[in-house]
Amino acid sequence: MAMHTIIIEDENLTARRLEGMLAKYDETIQVLAILPSVTEAVQWLRKHDAPDLVFMDIHLEDDLCFKIFEQVPLTSPVIFTTAYDDYMIKAFKVNSIDYLLKPVNAVELATALEKYKALKAQFSKPDLDTLLQSLGHRTPEYKTRFMITIGTKIRSIEVSEIAYFYSADKLTFLVTKEGQNLPIDFSLDKLATLLDPKDFFRVSRQFLVSFQSIHAVHAHFKGKLNLDLVPKTKLEAFVSGDRMSEFKDWLGR
């Protein structure tokens, strides 16, 4: 009998890559849906029978994945996928099948699936209270570097080299302090959860900036604040009105 699974993941390329790896492992595995948010996952689970297995990222578009368990009685076994380091991951192994550290490794994926098969008859749902308690008592581990694919090359960019991020034409770009514009497979919402808030601030729907990138702040005639960023940007960088007070507090920390 074919295994039915869903992938709850807000990075589309990561989800599609995982889907391809599952097909290579066992072509009978059916990915019923790829869901990028808590909201869409909850809606799907309310309308469909529970899948045999769920692959679930920790940070989704709109919230932590644990919110899903609070809204639907999800009894399917879960393999967590995450960008967190080991000390955070330990909190996510309670009663779950396994975790996969991004980027997912084919060997580790196969091991996790074999574990799922072995434990299938005995599996119980994740202990959500223990997971949340463990998460709440841990200091967040923020990203220190990003892997960027440029053509056939892969480059590692240290966070200390990054001036700001911006979105345009439904794509997200990383801008280095040297002025390089590089596409990155993360949304600004996702990046805001991965970066240390002491160093980076989401000033608007279009820009996420580092403190070091701000050369000057100007009052705008529409009551907004306009930022001069280094390196210069072709797009105007405004601070949204609803974020202005928080932005000022952030500047004065």
Order of alpha helices (4+ residues) and beta strands (2+ residues): beta-alpha-beta-alpha-beta-alpha-beta-alpha-beta-alpha-alpha-beta-beta-beta-beta-beta-alpha-beta-beta-beta-beta-beta-alpha
